[in-house]
Amino acid sequence: NGVDIISRNGVTIQGGLTINSKSYGDYKVLWQGASAMGKDSSISLSEPVSSQTHGIMLVFSLGNSYEGICSFFKSRAEVALMSGGAHTFLMASNPTLSSFGVKCLYINDGTINGHSGNTGSGTGSGITYSNNGYVLRYIIGL
């Protein structure tokens, strides 16, 4: 609990920015774990995307560590307009591309579902990929 820095005309700055009861700069962890998000994986968010101020951040890393961290923002509007659509995320563990992976997730307002290709590895279009090497660690409401 912080101390108000400014509070005037409906604007309050307190450890983040609050305007007319809307918070800017705060975040909530809506889910955490370590899921490869295969075809039978389904995550229920603790709050829907539509309840977040801006949207969600999805945070992935290499499965055996907190290395190769890759994060992606999805806006509330994008999730609402493309609800249930297949969202694709390209990841690399370092600048030399020693580990490259792709995840496909079906994002809805309150749930996120996996795809069978998320647990595979191989070579496609001349690129060696290890989709199974990356896991979803956090979904953060922003």
C-alpha positions as CSV (number, residue, x, y, z in Angstrom):
1,N,0.0,0.0,0.0
2,G,1.6,3.2,-1.2
3,V,1.1,6.8,-0.3
4,D,-0.8,9.0,-2.8
5,I,1.6,11.3,-4.6
6,I,-1.1,13.3,-6.4
7,S,-4.9,13.2,-6.2
8,R,-6.7,15.8,-8.1
9,N,-9.7,15.9,-10.5
10,G,-10.2,12.1,-10.5
11,V,-6.5,11.4,-11.0
12,T,-4.5,9.5,-8.4
13,I,-0.9,8.4,-8.7
14,Q,-0.2,5.6,-6.1
15,G,2.4,3.0,-7.0
16,G,1.0,3.1,-10.5
17,L,-1.4,5.5,-12.2
18,T,-5.2,5.4,-11.4
19,I,-7.6,7.5,-13.5
20,N,-11.3,7.4,-12.6
21,S,-10.8,4.1,-10.8
22,K,-8.9,2.5,-13.7
23,S,-5.4,1.3,-12.8
24,Y,-2.5,1.7,-15.2
25,G,0.8,0.1,-14.4
26,D,-0.5,-2.7,-12.1
27,Y,-0.4,-6.3,-13.1
28,K,-1.9,-9.6,-12.0
29,V,-0.7,-13.1,-12.5
30,L,-3.7,-14.9,-14.0
31,W,-1.9,-18.3,-14.4
32,Q,1.5,-19.8,-13.7
33,G,3.0,-23.2,-14.3
34,A,5.2,-24.9,-16.8
35,S,3.1,-26.3,-19.7
36,A,4.3,-27.3,-23.2
37,M,0.6,-26.5,-24.2
38,G,0.0,-29.7,-26.2
39,K,-3.3,-30.6,-27.9
40,D,-5.0,-31.6,-24.6
41,S,-3.7,-28.6,-22.6
42,S,-6.2,-26.1,-21.4
43,I,-5.7,-23.2,-19.0
44,S,-8.4,-21.4,-17.1
45,L,-7.5,-17.8,-16.3
46,S,-8.2,-16.5,-12.8
47,E,-9.8,-13.5,-14.5
48,P,-11.0,-13.0,-18.1
49,V,-8.9,-11.0,-20.6
50,S,-11.8,-8.6,-20.9
51,S,-11.4,-7.7,-17.2
52,Q,-7.8,-6.5,-17.7
53,T,-7.0,-2.9,-18.4
54,H,-5.0,-3.5,-21.5
55,G,-4.7,-7.3,-22.2
56,I,-2.4,-10.1,-21.3
57,M,1.3,-10.9,-21.5
58,L,2.3,-14.5,-22.2
59,V,5.7,-15.5,-20.9
60,F,7.6,-18.6,-22.2
61,S,11.0,-20.0,-21.4
62,L,13.1,-23.1,-22.1
63,G,11.5,-26.0,-20.3
64,N,14.4,-26.9,-18.0
65,S,15.2,-23.4,-16.8
66,Y,14.4,-19.7,-16.8
67,E,16.6,-19.2,-19.9
68,G,15.4,-18.2,-23.3
69,I,12.6,-16.1,-21.9
70,C,10.2,-14.8,-24.5
71,S,7.2,-12.7,-23.8
72,F,4.3,-11.6,-26.0
73,F,1.5,-9.0,-25.5
74,K,-2.1,-9.7,-26.6
75,S,-4.5,-6.7,-26.3
76,R,-8.0,-7.0,-25.0
77,A,-9.3,-5.9,-28.4
78,E,-7.3,-8.5,-30.3
79,V,-8.6,-11.3,-28.0
80,A,-12.2,-10.1,-28.3
81,L,-12.0,-9.7,-32.1
82,M,-10.1,-13.0,-32.7
83,S,-11.6,-15.0,-29.9
84,G,-10.7,-18.7,-30.3
85,G,-8.3,-17.9,-33.1
86,A,-4.9,-19.6,-33.5
87,H,-2.2,-17.2,-32.2
88,T,1.4,-18.1,-33.2
89,F,4.5,-17.3,-31.1
90,L,8.0,-17.5,-32.5
91,M,10.8,-18.1,-30.0
92,A,14.6,-18.3,-29.9
93,S,16.8,-18.9,-26.9
94,N,19.7,-16.7,-27.8
95,P,21.0,-14.5,-30.7
96,T,22.7,-17.5,-32.4
97,L,19.4,-19.4,-32.7
98,S,20.7,-22.5,-31.0
99,S,17.2,-23.3,-29.9
100,F,14.2,-22.2,-32.0
101,G,10.6,-23.0,-31.4
102,V,7.0,-22.0,-32.3
103,K,3.8,-22.3,-30.2
104,C,0.3,-22.0,-31.4
105,L,-2.4,-21.2,-28.8
106,Y,-6.2,-20.8,-29.1
107,I,-6.9,-17.7,-26.9
108,N,-10.4,-17.0,-25.6
109,D,-11.6,-14.5,-23.0
110,G,-11.3,-17.0,-20.0
111,T,-9.3,-19.9,-21.4
112,I,-6.2,-20.7,-23.5
113,N,-6.0,-24.1,-25.3
114,G,-2.9,-25.8,-26.8
115,H,-2.1,-27.4,-30.2
116,S,-0.7,-30.7,-31.1
117,G,2.3,-29.1,-32.9
118,N,3.5,-27.4,-29.7
119,T,5.2,-30.6,-28.5
120,G,7.0,-31.5,-31.7
121,S,10.5,-31.1,-33.0
122,G,12.1,-31.5,-36.4
123,T,13.0,-29.5,-39.5
124,G,10.7,-27.4,-41.6
125,S,11.6,-25.0,-44.5
126,G,15.3,-25.7,-43.6
127,I,14.9,-24.6,-40.0
128,T,15.4,-27.0,-37.1
129,Y,12.9,-26.4,-34.4
130,S,12.2,-27.7,-30.9
131,N,8.7,-26.6,-30.0
132,N,8.8,-29.1,-27.2
133,G,11.7,-27.3,-25.6
134,Y,9.6,-24.2,-24.6
135,V,7.0,-24.0,-21.9
136,L,4.4,-21.4,-21.0
137,R,5.4,-20.0,-17.5
138,Y,3.1,-17.1,-16.9
139,I,0.0,-15.3,-18.1
140,I,0.0,-11.8,-16.7
141,G,-3.0,-9.4,-16.8
142,L,-2.0,-5.8,-17.7
